């Protein structure tokens, strides 16, 4: 999954993040999700990962996953019989 961008750009995490935003807006959720995950991995490999960046990337991953995988319908409790 890693494409080597981080060896040329020390802030590669944000490059992956912004690529994911563009892909997401283009309707390419699967590719966007991979890019957001790459942003997270790239940030984790920094000497001192930034906690705010990690949270931002994790939240975006969760958001895209929710759009790709619809939540399971909640079973409804039976309604009381009409009187």
C-alpha positions as CSV (number, residue, x, y, z in Angstrom):
1,X,0.0,0.0,0.0
2,X,2.9,2.4,0.7
3,X,4.0,4.2,-2.4
4,X,7.1,5.9,-1.1
5,X,5.8,9.5,-1.0
6,X,7.1,9.9,2.6
7,X,10.7,9.6,1.5
8,X,10.3,12.8,-0.6
9,X,7.9,14.7,1.5
10,X,8.2,14.8,5.3
11,X,4.6,15.8,5.7
12,X,3.4,12.9,3.5
13,X,0.6,12.2,5.9
14,X,-1.2,15.3,4.8
15,X,-0.5,14.6,1.1
16,X,-2.3,11.3,1.6
17,X,-5.1,12.9,3.6
18,X,-5.8,15.5,1.0
19,X,-5.7,12.9,-1.8
20,X,-8.2,11.0,0.2
21,X,-10.5,14.1,0.5
22,X,-10.4,14.6,-3.3
23,X,-11.0,10.9,-4.0
24,X,-13.9,10.9,-1.5
25,X,-15.5,13.9,-3.2
26,X,-15.1,12.1,-6.6
27,X,-17.1,9.2,-5.2
28,X,-14.2,6.8,-5.1
29,X,-14.7,5.7,-1.5
30,X,-12.5,2.6,-1.7
31,X,-9.5,4.5,-2.9
32,X,-10.2,7.4,-0.5
33,X,-10.2,4.9,2.4
34,X,-6.9,3.5,1.4
35,X,-5.4,7.0,1.2
36,X,-6.7,8.0,4.6
37,X,-5.3,4.8,6.0
38,X,-2.0,5.6,4.4
39,X,-2.1,9.0,6.0
40,X,-2.5,7.3,9.4
41,X,0.4,4.9,8.8
42,X,2.6,7.7,7.6
43,X,1.9,9.7,10.7
44,X,2.6,6.7,12.9
45,X,6.0,6.3,11.4
46,X,7.1,9.9,12.2
47,X,9.6,10.2,15.0
48,X,7.0,12.0,17.1
49,X,3.5,11.4,15.8
50,X,1.1,14.2,16.3
51,X,-1.9,13.1,18.4
52,X,-4.3,15.6,16.7
53,X,-3.3,14.4,13.3
54,X,-3.9,10.8,14.3
55,X,-7.3,11.6,15.6
56,X,-8.2,13.5,12.4
57,X,-7.1,10.6,10.2
58,X,-8.9,8.0,12.3
59,X,-12.1,10.0,12.3
60,X,-12.0,10.4,8.5
61,X,-11.4,6.6,8.1
62,X,-14.4,5.9,10.3
63,X,-16.5,8.4,8.4
64,X,-15.6,6.9,5.0
65,X,-16.1,3.3,6.3
66,X,-19.6,4.2,7.4
67,X,-20.5,5.5,4.0
68,X,-19.1,2.3,2.3
69,X,-20.6,-0.1,4.8
70,X,-24.2,0.9,5.7
71,X,-25.0,0.4,9.4
72,X,-27.0,-2.8,10.1
73,X,-30.6,-2.0,10.7
74,X,-31.5,-2.1,14.3
75,X,-34.1,-4.7,15.3
76,X,-37.2,-2.8,16.4
77,X,-39.0,-3.8,19.5
78,X,-42.5,-5.1,18.8
79,X,-45.1,-2.4,19.3
80,X,-48.0,-3.0,21.6
81,X,-51.1,-4.3,20.0
82,X,-53.8,-1.7,19.2
83,X,-56.6,-1.5,21.7
